[in-house]
C-alpha cells in the first residue's frame, strides 16, 4: 500500500473550497413543493437534473463492484480531465506527464491551466521505455501522469501499468476509453491498493453514446470528493442520465455491438494485409487502426475526396493515418478505395 498523502498534492485553494450543494439532492422528501430553484412549474424537463447522479452511480457500483462514493460522473471524460488538472496542478508552477503520442486533450487542458507539459516518447512498439520514465520523474517536478491504455492514437494497451503507478509520486490517471475492445483487465483493480490512481472510462466509444457526453472517474473516496467539490452542480443533463441508465438496464445491444466491431476489426486486419499502399499496420486493442502508408498525403487526399473522413497523424507520427472501424458497408468503401491507389 502506497503512503501518498492526497492532501499534499491538492492545490491549497481547492482544499479550502466549499462545494455547491443542492439542498433537495442531499435530502429525502416524500412529496415536496419545489419552489427553491426558480424553475418553471411547467414542462417535462423543467427541473434541474440530480446533481449527485445517484441512480447512475448506484448502478455502476453494482457493475464495477466499487462503492458509489468512489465514482464521479462528468460531461464526457474531457470535463473530468479538466477538473483533475485544476484540482492538482498549480498554474504557472506544476507539470503534467503524458505519453507521446497520446490523447491531445491532456496537454490541451494543462495548457489552459498554464501548466508545463512533459512528453514521454514511446518506442517503436508504442510502449513506454521504463528507464526513460524513471529518469523524467526524477529530473522534473510532475503532479499528474496521464496514461492512456489502450492508447489513442496507437491502439495498443500499455504493459505493466502497476510499475508506473508504483513509481510515480503524484496522481496517475489511467484513461480506459477503449477498454471494452481489449482483453486486458481494467486498472480499477489498482484503486484499493493505490489511492493516487484515477481510472477514466466513457460511454462514448463501445457504448455508442458519444452524443450523450458521459464520462466516469473511479478513484479513492478522497479524490472523488474533490472532483465533486470542483465540478459544476448540474454538469450532466437529465436526458443523458436517462439514456445511460436505460442502456445499463439492457446490455444485450451493447454486447452485440462490441462483438460486431471486434469481428469487423479482425476482418479489416486481414484485408489490410493485401493493400499495397499500406506499409505498416500497428497492433490494436481499440476500435481503430494506426496505419502507415507509402504516400500518406496522396492516400489522405483520395479518402477526403470520396468523403471518407479519417484522422491524419502525420507529421507527428510520420506517414500515418488513424482509421476507426466502421460498419461493413463503410469498411468495404474504405477498402475499395485503398485498393485502387
Buried (B, 14 or more C-beta within 10 A) or exposed (E): EEEBEBEEBBBEEBEEBEEEBBEBBEEEEEEEEEEEEEEEEEEEEEBBBBBBBBBBBEBBBEEBEBEBBBBBBBBBBBBBBBBBBBBBBBEEEBBBBBBBBBBEBBBBBBEEBEBBBBBBEBEEEBBBEEEEBBEBBEEEEBBBBBBBBBBBBBBBBBEEBBBBBEBBBBBBBBBBBBBBBBEBEBBBEBBEEBBBBBBBBBBBBBBBBEEBBBBBBBBBEBBBBBBBBBBEBBBBBBEBBBBBBEBBEEEEEBEEBBEEBBEBBEBBBEBBEEBEBBBEBBBBBBBBBBBBBEEBEEBBEBBEEEEBEBBBBBEEBEBBBBBBBBEEEEBEBBBEBBEEB
